[in-house]
Amino acid sequence: MSQDGQSHDSQARDSQAHGSLAQDRHSHDPAPGTPASQDPASRTPPSSSTSTSTSAPSTHERRLHPFTPLRRAWAPFAVVVGWAVHDPDHAFERLTDLSLLTLLLGLGALIAAAALYGFLSWWYTHFAVTGTELRIRTGLLFRRTAHIRLDRLQAVDVTQPLLARVFGVAKLRLDVVGAEKKDELAYLSEPDARALRAELLARAAGLAPETAHEVGEAPAEHLLRVPPRSLALSLVLSGGTWLALLGALLLPTALWFATHSPWTVLATGVPLLGAAGARSAGRFATEYDWTLASSPDGLRIDHGLLDRAHETVPPGRVQTVRLIEPLLWRRRGWVRVELNVAGSSNSVLVPVAPRPLAEAVVARVLPGVTVPTGFARPPRRARWNTPLWWRGHGLAVTEAVFATRQGLLERTVHLVPHAKVQSVRLNQGPWKRALGLADLSVDTGANKTVTARLREDSQAAALLRDQADRSRTGRRDAGPDRWMTGRGGGEPVTAAEAL
């Protein structure tokens, strides 16, 4: 039976919560002998909803690092491997019929084709920063121009895979509101990648375009560093690790009693144990040397054992914050902090930290917000709807946030600033209506829903009305997304004023 009852929407869809990544497929190749900076396709297009220019500086186009062709030269090899995998018998017969000289000549031709493809793909890739957007032109046969509006940037990350670290290069990954996947510039030299990230963040923050490139990387204040020992111990004490190990032991044991075949047990148990170990090892490698710092352009996160990542969480763009406390962490007072940013895939803010330190970080992400300590439980009759687990649900509403708590073994606290609430819903099915209970859900700009379950129906109805008013007030009082832009006239500040 479908749910019925009350359903009220406080639809306050913010135009800044929906995307802006436009693609111009009408680019033209430059005339022979025309410099890249004079290419007609590099000029700012006429007035458009996604690419307008106001006092734009020089739009000189730049190329990627010369290392880039090595990254792209694998495509011809992938074609050959795909053909061999598709028809291995025929491929083996053809290879055995060829002489050694023919094989060497074919390999040489393949290497030459790979080198040519890598070079041409690098040569026909340009990027330029204008006053309002980052423009990326790619394509050898089919031209593609991406116009990325700077005021829609959610985050700019610098990542270095292991091989890139060896060559001293990095790639820039861009999170844009409304884009399903990240755009990236791969590869740039590491200093150039950091300088470009600083310039993009400065312009996204509202600095004047003509001075944004002068700012450089903003100074950072160190907040915390997760010691490798604490990270390893937190993984050992995580419930997911123990559940994976338990499954890797119980399933092979059950198969032994059912089949009495050691090969079946080995074929099942070894992959399960390997998967359990790989999961923990992968998290350890990803979250190794986790460092968090605060700067004018947001919170900076550096982490990684093999692949290093340098991420930035811009202020004002966080939609929801979660504090996760597994059962075996409580004795040590540890929590994990995760967040949701509209249009961004970055989720972990602090992998493990003492609660006071984690709450201090939350206060940096959500200024003026204090994590509530007292959560109102559902009424006792809620046990008829959710036996035992009803005690794990709680609700707290402060002047700054809508906060919920759920879980008995693994407690999770959700914090949603009132200004980030897009809509509010009250859900009440037949059984809950008979018990006088209802669920209250709030939706955020990151397509996430936070639900306060098993509330008194009268309380939920009152909260529905009050939350709609709080959301409108919060959006009215919230600062601008371009956080270095004044609220009065909306004029960008200069680099000297910012520093």
Secondary structure, DSSP 4 states (H G I P E B T S, - for coil): ---BS---------GGGS--EEEE----PPPTT--GGG-GGGSPPSS-SS---SS------B---TTHHHHHTHHHHHHHHHHHHHSHHHHHHHHHHS-HHHHHHHHHHHHHHHHHHHHHHHHT-EEEE-SSEEEEEE-SSS-EEEEEEGGGEEEEEEEE-HHHHHHTEEEEEEEETT-SS-EEEEEEEHHHHHHHHHHHHHHHHTB-HHHHTTT-SPP-EEEEE--HHHHHHHHHT-HHHHHHHHHHHHHHHHHHHHH--HHHHHHHHHHHHHHHHHHHHHHHHHHTT-EEEEETTEEEEEE-SSSEEEEEE-TT-EEEEEEEEEGGGGGGTEEEEEEEETT----EEEEEEEHHHHHHHHHHHSTT-------BPPPGGGGGTSTTGGGG-EEEE-SSEEEEEE-SSEEEEEEEEGGGEEEEEEEB-HHHHHHTEEEEEEEETTS-EEEEEEEEHHHHHHHHHHHHHHHHHHHHHSPPSSTTB-TTT-PBBPHHHH-
